[in-house]
Amino acid sequence: MSTKKTRSQASKPQIPAIRLADPFYEREIERYESPLPSREYILQLLTEAGCPVDTDAFAEQLQISEDEFELFQRRLGAMQRDGQLMLNRKRQLCLPDKLDLIKGRVEGHPDGFGFVVPEEGGDDLYLSPKEMHRVLHGDRVMVRVAGLDRRGRREAKIVEVLEHVNKFVVGRYYLEGGVGFLIAENRRINQDILVPTEHAGSAQSGQVVTVEIVTQPGAHNEAIGRVTEVIGSFTGPGMEIEIALRKHDLPYVFPPDVEAQASRLPNKVQKKDMADREDIRHLPLVTIDSETARDFDDAVYCEPLGRSGYRLVVAIADVSHYVQPRDALDSEGYNRGNSVYFPRRVIPMLPEALSNGLCSLNPEVDRLSMVCDMRITSTGSVKEYRFYPAVIYSHARLTYNQVWNWLSGAAEPEQKHAAMMPHLQALDKLFRTMLKARAKRGAIDFGSTETQINFDDQGKIKDIVPVIRNDAHRIIEECMLAANVCASDYLQENKQPALYRVHEGPTVEKLTALRSFLAEFGLDLGGGDKPHAKDYAELLEKIKPRPDHGLLQTVMLRSLRQAVYSPDNKGHFGLAYEAYTHFTSPIRRYPDLLVHRGIKAVLAGEKLPAKGLAEIGTHCSMTERRADDATRDVDAWLKTYFMRDRVGDEYNGTVSAVTSFGMFVAVDDLLIEGLVHVSELGQDYFHYDQAKHMMLGERTGKRYRLGDRVRIKVLRADIETSKIDFSLVEQDGAAHDMQRAFEPSAPKKKSSKPRTSKSKSGSKKQ
């Protein structure tokens, strides 16, 4: 053994001086036994060369040995895939920025064209249908600006495809004239994917399938795929969820190692796990959630402390006890990022043994928890708090409606729950004081209506109803906000790096547009160039009595940015907090699990590193958006299916959005949105005013703007595109007759060719 080692050491090549000059040489030695020139050094040398460089000559310059050449080629290839390098027609190495090239991601449009969204920021670039033939939605490309299109937008030509991201595509398989092809469910993938009959497997024409792309599209060829999974009939029960899972690449099957680890967990809390924990099983903690909830993250308890205020105990399931960093459960939890809630089905972040078992605060069983124990003053501010691991015993599983009926006097609690009433009444009183503190702080309270889809015993949609939020919902919400703020304060105070829930104020551009819009209504938003949440809240309160309140609130909401996860604390604008984290849902949100680990580290006198937190925050922000997109797709499909039997019916509604191609109307009774296309607005040329959220008739002066009340008729409900189309019903008889004269007497019969199902009314970033 020792002889071999000596020979190995003796045969190590001498490192050339040019390689030792690499500023990142030490880093490369730590990573690799035989270090190659770092990416940064390669870019430095190519920049210094000032011109394209021959690959072989460059390798010779760096004294790359024969044994190293293949690895060196791989590094150059990886740099090409990342858009750091390019090969020109002479196969010479070039720097993209020297060639005025732009790296970005393709965003397809249902009508066949597309855009490139630059990775470095800036305006999107237009891709013609011819250019889009080479790529699919989501691909990463390197492009050159080729001029301006007819609308004055920068038009791009694809120089190189850096990465084809679509490996599997879900859609409907068709066989026509002996030719098989797939129409993708994601309408941004406009190209048909050819499926040779020998690769179709058992798929029947019209079925929903998953196809693996074996040949990516190119300038002179179509994408070619093979069927890997036959999902079933397009209108089969639950198909809308099956499609959404695959379309949005949501992980929905737990890997074997995750299932194996979950199966090894005990069915109940072990005595050894209770060691070194505070035992608060005597406290009558209760869970308060919706009737349909299956996983219970939190339990609460409140008691009055005389004139000094209240004690509020928020107990959160201790997921971090069972899910350790980098184990199988942790890796899958990170991969999923969060649970996804569909009508009738949940895709949990963690296996059921945890999400509905050990880490769900089910009633009348012992559970491990992380507790935030707070003292809150009679003015609603947290005077002091303490975090500690505990063992708890939930004394009851209550629902929002149940609790609110008791508190409002609409019903009396059952005998077994009567003893809890003093604590629930204390919770209600505490909530009232916290509401005052919220108003003083200036948190924004945008009222919104959520919908719930109810199904009958046959699995068909029975009705769509609004989710009525009562004060019991708000009681729990305020308790969770208090615990989340304490968590962020605790981590900041102890300098423990963490993921914050960041919500920044409006951008300069959006603020300018908002002020301009409000000025037309004689309104102004306070705060100057940097308004506070309180300025928004005060204006919202001021406009509440106005009939156009809905319009103004919607425009104000759209002026704000989307909340994200980030290790850089920039505060939460909407809630008016200087620092805010998510602590209360580690069963279903991965960032909450990390916050628990950070708190435990502080309690143990340790500190977790900040390394990787930025990437985790970006990933979890993405998985959150992915879940939102998937649930929106499912809701849209179900609502479209529901409207198929209502074609021809008339309803009242409110204009909920205005676009260049028409306006969306939210129907009062059904809580469903549909499009009134610009061609359905009347006999006039209508022009879109983005700043005023309005369509204006050139000849008639007729205006349709956000928040207007209208009456509509259902024209069509196309479940293939999940689009509902309306026409306007004129109140004036003559105008109504003129409108009818230009309308078909019945919805047009759809062609049997599947391509006709593609909507032409879509718009970029709709």
Secondary structure, 3 states (H helix, E strand, C coil): CHHHHHHHHHHCCCCCHHHHCCCCHHHHHHHCCCCCCCHHHHHHHHHHHCCCEEHHHHHHHCCCCHHHHHHHHHHHHHHHHCCCCEECCCCEEECHHHHCEEEEEEEECCCCCEEEEECCCCCCEEECHHHHCCCCCCCEEEEEEEEECCCCCEEEEEEEEEECCCCEEEEEEEEECCEEEEEECCCCCCCCEECCHHHCCCCCCCCEEEEEEEECCECCECCEEEEEEEEECCCCCCHHHHHHHHHCCCCCCCCHHHHHHHHCCCCCCCHHHHCCCEECCCCCCEEEECCCCCCCCEEEEEEECHHHCEEEEEEEECHHHCCCCCCHHHHHHHHHCECEEECCEEECCCCHHHHHHHCCCCECCEEEEEEEEEEECCCCCEEEEEEEEEEEEECEEEEHHHHHHHHHCCCCCCHHHHHHHHHHHHHHHHHHHHHHHHHHHCCCCCCCCCEEEEECCCCCEEEEEECCCCHHHHHHHHHHHHHHHHHHHHHHHCCCCCCEEEECCCCHHHHHHHHHHHHCCCCCCCCCCCCCHHHHHHHHHHHCCCCCHHHHHHHHHHCCCCCEEECCCCCECCCCECCCCCCCCCCCEHHHHHHHHHHHHHHCCCCCCCCCHHHHHHHHHHHHHHHHHHHHHHHHHHHHHHHHHHCCCEEEEEEEEEECCEEEEEECCCCCEEEEEHHHCCCCCEEEECCCCEEEECCCCCEEECCCEEEEEEEEEECCCCEEEEEECCCCHHHHHHHHHCCCCCCCCCCCCHHHHCCCCCCCCC
